[in-house]
Amino acid sequence: MFTKRAGFGAPALFPKASPGLPSGCWWQVLPNFAAPVHPCRRTRESGGMDEDVVTQLSLRHGGLIPARDLLERGINAHAARRLVERGVLVRIRRGVYADASGWPHGTAKQAEVNHRLLVRAVARCAERPMLVSHMSAAALHGLPVIGGWPETVHVITADATGGSTSRYITSHRGVAPPQPVQIGELAVTSLERTLVDVATTSSFLAAVTMIDHALRVESERVEAAARRGLQLVPRLTRGSLLNELAAVDPRRGRKQAERAIAFANPLAANPGESLSRVRIFELGFEVPELQVSFPNIEGHDYWVDFYWRGIRKIGEFDGMVKYTRGAVLGDRDPVDVVVAEKLREDALRRRVNSFSRWIWDTAISPRKFYDFLVAEGVPRA
């Protein structure tokens, strides 16, 4: 487990490199126990100086802080653990950290940033260039996920035998020559290829959520250009995804990918609406129309998330974010937003037979959402 290396007098013990990672990788320098420190170097007490060091290293390395650099500045393994406990550092993986002061609040966002940093850290340690793929590529493309990011970095490797996993990397055999794109310093599968890979290997919910988002972003790009008098051809469509799927020609997952692509809809405004549609469909209820317009209601034009035209029923996913933060709230007072939403709902209720609202906690649970849909009179498919 240990090898002797010449030190400052008596030999010092250093750990061997972990299997699957190159011995020269900088995150091998600082393991989970204290490494020897030069006797002339004093380990500083945790304080303001350490916070400054963390900030400088984070800026220098683009958010990643190599353990070697901490050690060179007198912050050994014990001191690094104390900084993690104090909330100054965040441990990404063994021997690599991030500055906690810029760490996002909220579990979902934190997991997304964590995975992106993990991808970059593993890429810097890789013995050969990596092609980031599947869910890891989705994180780098900014696609939303329901269900969490993987704990390993997913890559496409031409010589992978049907897929393999090491401590930090999950390799997929390249079933077709992917055309990579560059995101920062990383080679990543294209957006189309990423969506196809996710659709063939992940859940229907995960695939639909990502494809909905990608189609909506592309639709908004084309519409924004049209408002400026420019006519653009959409780069991403259901057709282009089906063409990519045919080019990849996967051994498994083709039917489930075709199903997700066919079900996807650019009118889904957010992951909560995608989640709701998938749950409604999978639970055997009639899938509603999306973003239906109700024009000239008391001088306003309103759009609703979901509409069951046959029974004249409105459904709305309430993500709550519009009452607390974000572009929807803008510089308006939350109270004003709540009052305006109440007036909107009252006006719409007078035009339909029923109006139902639900939140994330209801939609994410199949049992809760099924009971809710039954109680609210949503028609069966």
Steps between C-alpha positions, in 0.01 A plus 500: 500500500785739572830581334808674646621825355791716603392774736670746730708249691295189587310334216134603466211274408282596205190317372505323171265624229145365508415235238361648181659843547842616385760537770583854392147624552500806724217379715710203609739733681268553796322183615244481778771494767766758579799510265850590621570871508839668466626570853566862410142549384260587778137398462299816547205513735165515327402859456468785256825410323364156411185650350717723284708204386185305411363792299828549311533132413137477391545795266828363367362154421152598382315375806709189571754504783770231473611354831865546396453876482344507846792302636753733338335787689520324835148354507551129563237225505395571858468873435303431181255282692456780754427744218239259365341474846497879531331542163798664329574209265276246329650158430421392143691174500819369658766768466287764326299777659293807416450837667187473717436875487379470141320171557132514395227451756244228445564131452418475128721790392780389728495150348513644147800721575667215689469271198637761259801551722547124529500471120772764472706346779489151350580635153814670631615171650416280202785313333353573156246752364142437610177542305239595762160347425157399627392659831838668553471669160144600591630682808755689288232592243289646782215251464271448801477165677235340717646225713856620563837504325723192484786443744743416219598683183346347188717481190497332159796271438548320171657195665257467791356149506131573530548755776722493808534688827804597706509709815439829322412411139219310328601414143253435217601338178474748209224350287549771236777755441371800700576852388626669816459862599729698726363629831779679679798265503283190456404297192129424531243320287276734300164601643314268259728206581473569873120501489496176301747333738293603802177387333641155425653438843296698756140514617213631289461786749866604483501489120175693452604768749827564315350485149213731601753752628726481195209536256361796695834683512543452124143616433557812709823571310318484166209713628737764640675521163164535323414799719820662369396428144726195456375168367693212651463129439481306830819304558337258742168331424335165560603414145867581561495286816349208310770542234767494771343190652510327161867595457591366843300181440524384863486132584256572784261780586385603152127453570511683831689788337245523217224507760664783697570706186141461380359601840728803548345843457670842483193656665597354838626811677705335775599161644196504729269508201699221333477295818124560519441395138703183537322406824155569346588280202660217698215491752249447219329840489422710196799716407383864486576774250787733596519879520143562385405863443196667655486836320332821609390399848417824680750680280778240530631210292580200718679171434455194719741211555255217432149482355263206467276640231244218514401586858610865492751455780816704565801355678803694623832383639598742777878502539480775767812663355297781346395610848852508641767570238598481137412680178126456555514699822750756370490818706138455604389452857409134570169613648410676173586186306279283723208744469537519122506121476187473715317748274614308192378171643162644599452640149591167339276301734201693370575368147546128578339222699791439738853615584762290680848583632773268622857530622824306453455281808167378362618434144824325596310232693304263271269402787425857608455624145273210406274569799504872417404447135215267597370744762518791254302314232773476236373267224659163438673436167 
